Amino acid sequence: MSPDPMLSAVDVSRDYPLRRDAVHAVRGVSLEVARGEYVAIVGPSGCGKSTLLNLLGAIDRPTGGRILLDGRDVTTLGDREATDLRLRHIGFVFQRFYLMPMLTAAENIELPMAEAGAAKAPRRARVRELLEYVGLGERAGHRPSELSGGEQQRVAIARALANAPSLLLADEPTGELDAKTGHEIIDLFARLNAEGMTLLVVTHDAALARAARRTVHMLDGRVVDDGTP
């Protein structure tokens, strides 16, 4: 592993109370991701993959253990600091896209930049650049309902890249797509990684897992194989 990993989970656990018992969704996971890596997390449904991704992305807080991003312990951050971290340093891509239905493709991509306080002219230039990057330069004015599933996911990826994050996290990004469209997203992720983006994806898609450079296997809340030689 890298002597100076970009992302580290150290003995991380996440429990959810259930009446008098608890659901142990993540159980003592330790994991390192080096800058520029492309990692897929795989395993059966309910094994804790998405919970772990949410913990790594500071969406949720662990019950125990630590998570470090670029050496910063994100588990100690307050809500406002965690929100700012997610906005500026981590891009998220989800299975269901989560685009704002009343906004155009361009406006959806621009939204996180506006929230980060970027000036209007640079925002608009960045939107044009990202739309071209994901192959949707002519779809800027279309709302999500006017786009195919694959086009919506590419808009969602462009939105995730809007603030130039250092880390891209994706939860089942091809799960709502047909095989052909899914392969287009897989190719886009490969291009992002080739250009230096650090990617961590949770997936049931064997083709997406094969495209990653390292595969981490989870079972019953634990990492049973972290994909390192």
N, C-alpha and C positions, 0 to 999 in steps of 0.2 A: 504494500500500500504506500501511498504518498507520505513522505515525512511531514508534510504540511498540507493536510487535506483541506479542500474548500468547505466541505460539509461533513460533520461528524455527529453521530448519535452514540451516546455513551450510556449503556445499560438502561435504555429507555423503556418505560412501561406506561400503559394507559389502561386504567380500570374504569368501568362504568357501574355505578351502584344499581342493584336490582333487588328490591325488597330487602331481605336480610343477607343477601349474597352479593356478588359482584361479577360482572362480565370482564374477563381479562383479555382485552382486545389485542394488546401488544405486551409481550412478556420479555423484558430484559434484552432488548435488541441493541446491539452495537454494530455500527456500520460507518464506513468512511467512503466518501466520494471525492476523487481528485478533480481539480479544475480541468475542464475540457473532456471529462468522461461522459459516456452515454450508457446509462444503466437502466435495465428493465427489471422491475420487481414483479414476480409471477407467483402463482399459487392458487389453490381452490378458493371459491367464494367463501367469505367469512373468515379468512385466515389472518386478517389484519392489515392487508396491503394498503387500502385507502386510508385507514386510520393512521398508519405510519407516515404516509405521504402528507396528511394534514398536519401531523406533528412536525415533520421536517420543514414544512412551509409556514410554520407559526400561525396556522389557522386554529389549531387546538393546542392545549398545553399537556405535557406528560404528567402522569401521576408521580413518576419517579425518573431519575436520570437527567441527563443534560443533552442539549442539542446546540452545536456551535456552527455558525456560518461565518467563514473567514475569521475564525478565532473568537467571534463574539458569541457569548452565551445568550441565545435568544429566549431561553426559558425564564430568564430574569426580567424580561422586558414588561413594562406596563402595557395596557391595551393600546394607548396612543402610539407608543414606540413600536409595538408589533405591527400595527396598521401601517405606519410609515415604512417599516422594513419591507412589508409585503408589496406596498405600492411602488417602491423605488428599486428594489433589489431582486424580487422574485416574480417570475411570470407564471400564471396558472392557466392550464387548458383542461377543460372538463368534457365529459362524455356528452352532455346535453347543451353545450355551447354557451348558454346563459347570456345571450345578446339581448339588449334592450329593444323590444319589438317596435317601438315608435321612432327609434333612431335609425338613420341610414348606416350603411357599412362604414363610411368615413367617420360619422359621428360616434359610432361605437368604439372605433379605434382611438379617436381623439379624447374620449372621456377620461381615461386614466392620466393622460398628460395634463388635462385641465385640472384634475384633482391634485396633481403634483405641483401646480402653479406655473407650468410652462407658458411662455408668451404665445399669443395666437399665431403669429407668422411661423415660428419654428414648429408649432404643433401641426399646422396645415402642411408644411413641407414634409414632416415626418410621416404623416398619414399617406401622402402621395407615394412616398418612397416605400412604405410597407405594403400598400395595395399593389404596387408593381411587383414587389418581392414575392408576394403570394399569388401572383397571376390574376389579380382582380382589378386592374387599373380602370377598366371600363364599367365596373359595378359599384363605384363609389356612392352613387346616389340611390342605390337600391336598399330597401328595408329587408330584414331577415326573412319575412314571408315571401319575398320575391326572389330568394336565393335557394339553391339546392342545399342539401345537407352538407355536402363537401365544401361548397362555397361558404356556408355559415361557419364551418369549422376552420376554414382558412382565415376568415375574418377574426374569429376568436383567437387564433394563433397570432395574427398581426396585432390584435389588442394586447395580448400577453407580452409582446415584444416592444410595445410603445415606449416605455420608459427605459429601454436598453438594460434589462435585468441581467444580472450575472448568472442566474440559475433559472431554468425552465422546468416546471413540474407539470406532468400531464397524467390525469386519471382517466383511463379507458378512452383515449382520444379517438379511437376508431370504432368504438362500441356501437355507435348509432349509424354507421356507414356501411354501404355494400363493399364487396371485396375490391372492386376497381377503384372506387373513391378512397377506400382505406389505404390502398397502395400509394395514392397521390400524397396523402398525409405522411405516410412512412418515408417517402422520398423527400418531402419537405423537411422532416426532422433530421434525416441524414445530411441534408445540405446545411442545416443550421449547425449541426455538430461538426461537420467538416470545416466550417468557418469559425469554430472555437467556442460555440455555446455549450455549456454544461447542461445535460438533460437527464432527468430522472422520470421514468414513465412506469405507471402501474397498468398492467394489461393482461387480458386473457387471449389476446390475438397472437398466435404463434409467429406470424410473419413479422409483426412489430417487435416481438421479443428477439427474433433472430437478427433483426437489423441493428439492435443495440450491440455495443462492444462487450458488455458484461451483463450477466443475468443473475439476479439474486432470487433465491427460492425461499418462500415463507410457508409455514405450516403451523396452525394452532397458535398464532401470535408470535412465533419465533422465526428467526432466520436460520434455516437448516443448511443453506449453502450460499455463501456470499459471492460466489463467482470468481474468486481470486485463485490464481494457480497454486 
